[in-house]
């Protein structure tokens, strides 16, 4: 096999991003699309000249389809992945893998027993500039502190204030800033530094219980990582990873265009003065956002490999454990937000 046929589940923004990426990956053929809303599936299929599947069972029963991409609301990931793996399909599932660590662990167990590939669609792991960042961390010497930021005013927040609750702000459907945006800095921390020793979380809750923004502080041996996330504000500042004499800055936790190494002649020159030298290490990204992850997924399926070395399932589970604990602490120690 030198090409895979993959069906899409979900006809929202994720499907559009996936479809654009698939056009750039020769090893992938999109077989068609299914949505819980048949009208959405039909419209998407007509626009992209694809088949609109009438049911999930139709995808499961089609022997010409090797894999499924799940791009649906967070709360549906677990059940959809179970159903597709039970049918022997390889599954690329949009982040987060599941809405709890228990669900994530079960999905991993099922994938192992069924001998199918399960991969979380964490696109940052396959971004060239994230690889640059990972290598550059070795130039810092001992890491002492990091601030990782993912904030973006959500287009759905205006609707929320008007009384319309989209999945992005519905805690019953896995919504909220922690799961949607907090996932990115936490995943990057795990990707770069491994599992944390401690988790401390604070945040702001909306009246319906969804978190609007927050901070997740991860403790490692000798340093800490502050993960800042928000769906109701955009700070406009860069993420940073600091060593004792040098600092890495980058403009995005998911798809950075810039990775800069700041060095100084002495530790004091980093305090209150510009660094002596700034070196641009990254390159502006280009092409559809999901190309890297889709290339990796298709390569693994064709090669008969059941896990990505770049983004192993252990990382996905570690992130789920952190997000579980963060949400537990938020529920007990949150700050209410005023809606105007």
N, C-alpha and C positions, 0 to 999 in steps of 0.2 A: 504494500500500500504506500503510495506516494502523495496521497491527497485525502483529506477527510471531509465528510459531509456533516454539517452541524446545523441543528435546528435552534431557533431562538424562542425563548419563552419570555413574554413581556414586550410591549410595543411603545414604550416611553422613550425618554432621552437616552437611556443606556442602550437600547436597541439601535438607535440612530448612530451612536458612537461606535458600536460593535460593527454595524453594517459598513460604515466608512473604513474601519480598519480591515475588515475582511476583503475589501476590494484591493488592498495593498499586499495581501498575503497569498501567494500563489498556491500554497498547500491547503487552502481552505475554500470550500464551496458552501454557501449558505443554502440549506435545503428548503427553508420556509420559516414561518413564524406562527406562534400561537399566543393568544391573549385571552384573559378572562373576559375581556370586552370584545366580542366578535367584530364589532364595527371598527374598532381600532386596528385589529389584526388585518381586516380586509383592506382598510385604507393604506396601511403600511405595505402590505403585499402588493397592492396595485401600483404604488409609487415606486417600489423597488423590483417589480416584476418577479415576485416570489409566490410560492404557494402559501395560502392561509390554512393552517391545520384546524380542523373542526374540534379537536380535543387533544388532551395530553396523551390519551390512549393511542391515538393515531401515530403520534411521534414514537411512543414506546414500542409499537408493533411494527414499525418500518425497519426492516433489516438493512436498508441502505444508509441509514443514519447512524453514524458512530458516536456522535457527541451532541451535547445540549449546552447552550449558554443560557443561564438563568439571570435575567435582568429585571427582576420584579421587586416590590417593596420588601424591606428587610424581614418582616415577620413571615413571609412565605418561603424563604430560602430553604429552610429545613425540610419541610414536607415535599417540596418540589425536587430537591436533591435526592431524598430517599426514594421517591417514585421513579426517577430516571435511573438511578443506580440499580434499583431492583430489576429494571428492564435491561440491564447490562450496558447502559450508556455511560460514556465518560462525561464528566460534568465540570464545566467552567462556571463558577458561581460568583456573581457580583459581590463585592465586599459589603458588609461583613459576611464571613462564611455562615454564621448563624447569629441569633440574638442572645445566646447564652453559651457559656463554656460547656455545659452539659450537652447541649445540642451539637456543638462543634465536635466534641469528643466522640459522640455517637456517629456522626457523619464520617469521621475518620475511620472508626471501627468498621462501619459498613463498607466503605471503599476498600479497605484492606481485605475483608472477607470475600467481597465480590470480585476482587482483582480488577478494579476499574480505576482510572485516573480521576481524582478529585483535586481541583485547584481553585483557590480563592483568587478572584480577579483583582489583585492588588497591583495596579499598574505601575506604581512608583518603583517597585522592585526591579522592573525591567527598563526603566528610563536610563539612558546613557549618563546623564548628569548625576543621578543617584549613585551609579557605579564610580563616577569621578569623586563624589563626596566620600564614599566608603574608603577609597584609596587615600584620599587626602587626610582623613582622620589619623592615619599613621604618621603624618608629618607634624601633628600637633604635640607629640609626646603624650604625657598623661592627660587625659580629658578631665577637666575640673568642673565644668558646668555646661549645660546646653539649654537653650530655649527654642522650642519647636512650635511654630504657629500655623494654624489653619483656620482662618476666619473669613467669612464671606456673608454679607447681608443677603439673606434668602429672598428670592422673588416671591416665595410662598408666605412670607411673614406679613405682608400687607393684606393678603387674603385672610390670614389667621386673625388679624386685628379687626377685619370686617365680619368675622364669624364663620368663615369657611376653613375647616381644618383639613389640610392636605396630609397625606401619609408622612411627609417630612416633619410635621409637628404633632403627630398622633402617637403617643406612647404605646397605645394598644397595637400599633402596626410597626413597632420597632423604630419609631421616629425620634427626633431630638438631636441636639448638637453632638452629644457624646458619640452616638452610633454613626451619624452621618459625616461629621467633620473631625471629631476627636479621634476617630479611628486612624486618621492619617498620621498625625504626629506620634501617636502611641505605636503604630506599626513601624514607623521609621526608627523610633528608638529601639524597638526589638530587632529590627533588621540590622541596625548598626552595632548595638551593644548587647543584645541578647535579653533574656528575661530579667526583669527588675527584682530587687529584693523586697522593696516596699512600695505601697501605693497609697497616696493621700489625695483626696479629691474634694474640691469645692465647686459651687456653681450656682446658677440662677435658674429657677423654675418658673415656667408659665403657669397660669391658673389651671390648665388642664393636666398638669403633671409632667409635661415634656420639658426637657432642659433646653434653655435658650443659649447658654454659653457656660463655660467652666474652665477650670485648670486642674490638670492631673499631674501630680508631682511623683516622679518615679525615682526611687533610691537605688543606686548601684554602689559597688565597692569604690569608695573614694570620690564619688561625684553624684550629682543629681541632675535630672532632666525635667524641666517644666514644659508640659504640653498644654498650650493654650488653644482654645477652640471657641467659635461663636458663629451663630446663624443670624444674629441681630446687629452685628457691627463688623466693620472692617478696619483694622488698625493701620494698615499700610506700612508695617515695619517688617524687617527680614528676620528669618530664623538664624540662630547662631550656635556654634559649637566652639567652646573655648578651652584651649590648653593653658599652660602657664605663661607662654610667651607669644602665642599665636592664636588667631581666631579665624574660623571659617564662617562665612555668611552666605546665605542662599535665599532666593526670593520665593520659593514655593516648596512645601513639603511633599507634594505629589509629582509635579512636573516642572522642576526648576529650569529656568533659562540661563541662570547665572550662578556660579559657585566661585567665591573669591576667598583667597587665603591672605589674611592680614598678618604681617609680621612686624616685630619691633626690636629695636636694639637693646632695650632693657624693659623689665616688667613695668617700671614707672611710666614709660612713654605710652603705655596703653591707657593710662588714667588721665583723662581730661585733655589729651592731645591726639592729633591724627596719627595713625600708625605710620611707621617709616616706609613701608612698602605694601602695595596691594597687587596681587597677581590674580588675573582671571584664569580660572582652571576649566570652566565649563564652556559649552557652546550652545547657542540658541537652539532650542528643540524645533523639530519640524515634523510634518506628517500627522496623521490621525493619532489621537491619544492612546488608543488601545492596541496599537500594532505590536509593541514589544511583548505584551502578555499573550497575545494571540499567536505570535510566532513560537513562543516557548511552549504553549499548550499543544499546538499542532505538531511540533517537533516531538514532544513526549509521546503523543498518541501514535504517531507513525513509527517511532522507535520502540514502542511497547514498554516504555518506562512509566512507572506509576507514581512518581513524585518529582517535583522540581527541586533541584539543589539550590536554586536562587531564592525561591520562596517556599520552603518546606512547610508541610502541614503543622509541624511543631510550632512554627512561628504564628500561624493562624490561631492555634489553640492558646498560646501564650497571650496573644492580644485579647482574645475572648475572656480570659481569666482577669486581665487587668480591667477591661471595660465592665465586666460584672461587678468587680469590687468598687470601681468608680461610681457606678450607678447606685450601688447599695449605700455608699457614703452620702451621695447626693440626696437620696430619699430621706436621710436622717438629718442632714446638716445643710440644707439649701437656703438660698435667699430668694424671696419672692420678687418678681419683676412687676413694675407698674406699666400697664398698657394704656397708651394715650391715642 
